[in-house]
Every structure is written in C-alpha cells, then in structure tokens.
Amino acid sequence: MHPRTRRGAVHGRDINRLAPIYAEKTFANLSLILSALSFHSRVIKLLIHATGWLVARTPHVLLRLLAGLLGRVILLIPKRRSLLFSNLHHAFPDRPRAWHAHVARLSCVRLIETGMLSLASPFFSETRIRRMARLSPELEAIMRARAAAGESRPLLIGTLHFAYWECLTWLGLLCPGIAGTGVIFRPLKNPVLNAWVKQTRERHGVLLLSRKNGLQDAFRIMRRGGIVSLLFDQNAGGNGALTLLLGRVCSTSELAGMLAEKFGAKVVVFYPRRLGFWTMRFEAVEIDSDGTSAGVTLALNRWLETLLSGDEEFRASWLWSHGRWRTQDAPWQRLRLEAKRDLLDADLAARGLTRATMPRRARFWITMPGDRDACAAALPLLRRLRRSRPDAEITLLAEAALAGPPATAGATPGTTAGATCNLMGYNLGAGAAADKVIFLPAPGPARRRLVRSLRNEFPDTHILLENSAGADREARLINAPQRFGLCAPGRRRPHLTHTWSPPPGDVSGDHPAPSQVRLWEQWWESLGLPREPELKPERDDGGWTYSGKHDST
C-alpha cells in the first residue's frame, strides 16, 4: 500500500467504476424519500377527510364551544397575539385596550369557524348548503343585469378575508350565472393536498386557477366575457404598490386593477355576511372607479377601509392576524419609503393629503444617549429620518435629566408630544424632529413598571443610540419586532434583532466626537436613510453644531 493512501480511499482510476454505483444508491435513497413523503401526504389527506367528516356531523352547539375555546388558544400564542393587538392598535389608536381585546377574540373565533367550515363543507349536501346560505337582493340584481346584457362584458369579482370566505365557491350552486367562474388562488406546496383542495372547491362549478401558472387561463376567460374572482386584501410584499389602508402604509396587489384595465371589466366585490354560526348571506357591491389599474386598486382599498371603519360585524370578521401592513421592513430599506410601484401620491391626493401631511402610523422609537452632547449631535439624524419616512411617528426615550436645559435637570418623568415636544430645551415638534418624548425615571421599580407598560404601545422599530446593556434589556421588554443597534468590535448585543458593526479602522465611543457622528450616519444609511449633502460638525461653546443645507430645519 502506498504510504500516502488510506485504507478504503478511492483512487482516481476507480472513479469511473464507482460512479454508477454511487448514482444508483443516490437515486434509490431519493426514491425512498419521495415514497415516504407521498405516504405522509396520503396520511394527512386521510386525516383531513376523517376530521371533515366528523366536523360535518357534530352538533353546532358543540362546534361553537370548540371554536370559542380554540379562538382563545390562538390569543395565547405570543407572536400571533402581538400581531393581532398591534394591527388593531395601529388602525384604531383611540380605542381602549378592552375594545381591541374584544375584536381580537371575535376575529380568532371566526377564523376557527371558517377553518371548521372549510373542512366540513365537502361533506355537505346541496340541500344543507341552501339552508345555510342565501343571496342578497343586490347580488341577485347585479347578476340579473349581467344576464340581460348578454354577458358580453367581463366581470371581475373581488373577495376578502372575511369569515367563511372560502364558501364563495358555493355561488356556483346558488347563482347559476357564476358557474364557470375562474377563481385565482395561491396553490399549496403539497401536490396531494393541493389536488384535494381543487377537487372539493370545484364541485359546484367554479374553476380554481393557480396564481403561479393559471393567469393565462384567467386571461382567456376575461377575453370571452367571462368572470374571474380573486382576493385583493392580502399583503402583496415586494411586488405590490405602496398605498394607505386605515391610515397606514401597506403593499397592495395591483392584479385586480390590471385585469380590469386590460379587459375593460366591471368590478364588483362579493363577500359573505355572517348571520350566525355557519349561516351567511352573500352580498355584493359595485366599485366605482376610473377604470385604470391605479384607480381600481385604490378604489378597492378605500372601500375596504370604509367597511372596516364603520361596520362592527365585518370588523370582527376580518383576518386581523394577517401581516397586512408588513412592508418596508427589510433592514437595508427600513429608514426610507420607496418601492418599485408607488401609488402613495395618488392615494394621498384623493384624500386631500400630501406626504408632508399624511398620517404618521409607522411607530419608530429611538433610545437617546444619556449624554447631552450626544443627544444634540443626534438631532440632525432625526430630522433626516423625518424627511425620509414622512409616515413615521417618531418617539424618543430619554432620561428624565434631559427633560429641559441644564438649569432644569431632574424634571419629573412624563411624556411630551406635538407642539410641546421638548428635549433639553429644543422644541422638537417645531423642528419636525420627533412627535413624542418619553422621559424615563431613574433606575428602580417605577422605571421597570413604565418600561413594561410601553409594550402595549406596539412600536414597529426601535433604534438604540444608547450603547448599554440596560438599554438593550429595556428594548427587549418593549418588544418591537425590529430592534437595531450599533455593535462595537468584540461585543455582543443579544437582545437586539439587528446590529451593525463599524467598518475596520473606525472606533465607536460614547461621546459625540466627529467620528461618532459619522458612524451614526453610516449606520443609518446602511438601514436605508438617503444620503444628503455632507453636514460638517463644528465645535462651539454649546456643543456640536452642524453647518450645511439643513441647519435651520
């Protein structure tokens, strides 16, 4: 044996001989894995069948009790509970917490009712379905008018995540004119379960079209004057257009608007109104718009906003546990407001607003440094943040000693807001640097109680300019979904979700030397803060001041 050859090692001349063997073993292993997955899918399908059959035959009184119990269980899941209360608190900030809790509980219970109904509906007879659901006069009038017109103009039906939304496929049975409608849906990753969903949902005459590869079928239906249905109240992520919903920036799908503009379709919203447990009335409303993609998209959004603001039944039936407003949250773009498609200006103009006067519902909290000079050095950054995120409500957390000029140090902790927003004698409201300042008392039980209570304000982003373990722990207690901090080399900040380390050669200190200010600027620019003309720090008797274009703002 060659001294450099290990026992069992493969020589170069053996590769060609062994390769087919390894390939055969690999394919055999893959076949076993695929077989196991297929068996697993069939088991899941069997369990779904059995559960649906059982639920369909269980008395409603027991199902109502079970839905109430499981709805409360959802509220015990920390992330789901936080998302529910955050969405409601942002949408209706003036309502008390008890009201938010009531709506959150009803929304969770109706989500469970909807899930139960989706499982059980494949086992319902047509007679039972007709007893459970009926059509509103408005919907019947729209379909009669369509039939009288000879069905020459395509019809686009928008649907929403209201309770029992999946039962809209029953309209193929209840309303003969709906048969043949193409329903665009998001396919499941598991092919066995996806096939089961298509089979059960299509049994009343509608056609499920995959959002991934079924759009061409939707185009063909629209070209021949047919009907296409799709959900329009989902978060569209990076592919959507920026709009407002309940005063808060969100990403909205333009697919409905694009289809309406391309084919000249009439736009109608169909939705189920919950009348009781598993009983509903299908209602419809025609959406007025200018027929353009942007006009239809904004009109649908405003109609939903009006409904959620004014109808208690629909407000409780909507899916508040969905991340509808999760947008602009990638760390590299958190401090700017931009997207590939932006309808904000058009949306604001229709509301009589501009970016300067738009609602401030994105909650940015900033823990200020404990040093007075460092606080003063950070003010230009706050003004830049105001310009780049006009939708942000900026709240500062500061020590009580910073409540006024040095002569008034040690002022009583509290909160200042609006025109009276003040820090170290600076009127931040007038300078458009912040909306609120929360002054924290000295460390002790009162401070801990205050910090814990701030969790119920549901900030979206927390930026820490204070570089201390205590500030990190307080940020974790407040529990914003994103917590950003600057991390010096060799140090860890485990209570934060995102940290930024300075480039090699830069040293981070705790005082507002020019290098520290530049580090803050680099850090915030890495989070998406737009670059501006250089502001040069100059030392005077009052601390660090800045010369440049934006001195007076």
PENORTA-V798697 format. One line per field, one symbol per residue. ss: DSSP state (2 for helix, 1 for strand, 0 for the rest). psi: psi as a letter, one per 20 degrees, with the letter a starting at -180 (. if undefined). burial: I if it has 16 or more other ideal C-beta (glycine too) atoms within 10 Angstrom, else O. A space follows every 10 residues. Layout:
# PENORTA-V798697
ss->???
psi->???
burial->???
This chain:
# PENORTA-V798697
ss->0000000000 0222222222 2222222222 2222222222 2222222222 2222220002 2222222222 2222220222 2222222222 2000002222 2222222222 2222222222 2220022222 2211102222 2222222200 0000111110 0000222222 2222022200 0111100000 2222222222 2222001111 0000222222 2220001111 1000102220 1111100111 1100222222 2220011111 1111110011 1111110000 0022222222 2222222222 0222222000 0000000000 2220000000 1102222222 0000000000 0111111000 0222222222 2222222200 0111111112 2200022200 0000111222 0110011000 0000011111 0000222222 2222222000 1111000022 2222222200 0111111000 0000000111 1000000000 0002222222 2222220000 0000011111 0011111000 000
psi->pphjpqpiqp qhiighhhgh gggghghggh hgghgggggg ghgggghggg gggghhjpqh hhhgggghgh hhhhiioggg gggghgghhg hmhiqrhhgg hggggggggh gggggghhhh hijqrhghgh hhqrqqhggh gghghghhjj khpqppoprr lrpkhiiiii hhghohiipj ppoproqqho hghghggggh hjijirpppp hgjjhhhhgg ghhjkappqq pjjrpibiir qpaqokjppr pppjgghggg ghjkqppqpp qppphaokqr pprqpppprj irggggghgg ghggggghhi ohghghiqni jqmhjnrkjp hijhjrnqrh pojgghgghh jkrrhhjqqn ioooppoqqi pghhghhigh hhhhhhhhmi jpoppppqqh ijiarhhjqk rpqapqrchj opokipnhgh jkhqhqpopp rqpahhgggg ghhihjimqh popoipmqhg hghhhhhhlq hpoqqpoqpj qqmiiqhpqp pqqphqppaj qlrhhgghgg ggghhijipq qrppoppppa hjbprpqahk gi.
burial->OOOOOOOOOO OOOOOOOOOO OOOOOOOOOO OOOOOOOOOO IOOOOOOIOO OIOOIIOOOO OOIIOOIOOI IOOIIOOOOO IOIIIIIIII IIOOOOOOOI OOIIIIIIII IIIIOIIIII IIOIOOOOOO OIIOIIOOII OIIOOIOOOO OOOIIIIIII IIIIIIIIII IIIIIOIIOO IIIIIOIOOO OOOIOIIIOI IOOIIIIIIO OOOIIOOIOO IIOOIIIIII IIIIOIOOOI IIIIIIIIII IIIIIIIOII IOIOIIIIII IIIIOOIIOI OIOIIOIOIO OOIIIIIIII IIIIIOIIOO OOOIIIIIII IIOIIOIIOO OOIIIIIOIO IOIIOOIIOO OOIOOOOIII IIIIIIIIII IIOIIIIIII IIIIIIIIII IIIIIIIIII IIIIOOOOOO OOIOOIIOOO IIIIOIOIIO OIIIIIIIII IOOOOOIOOO IOOIOOIIII IIIIIIIOOO IIOIIIOIII IIIIIIIIOO OOIOIIIOII OIOOOOOIOO OIIOOIIOII IOIIIOIIIO OIOOIOIOOO OOIIIIOOOO OOO
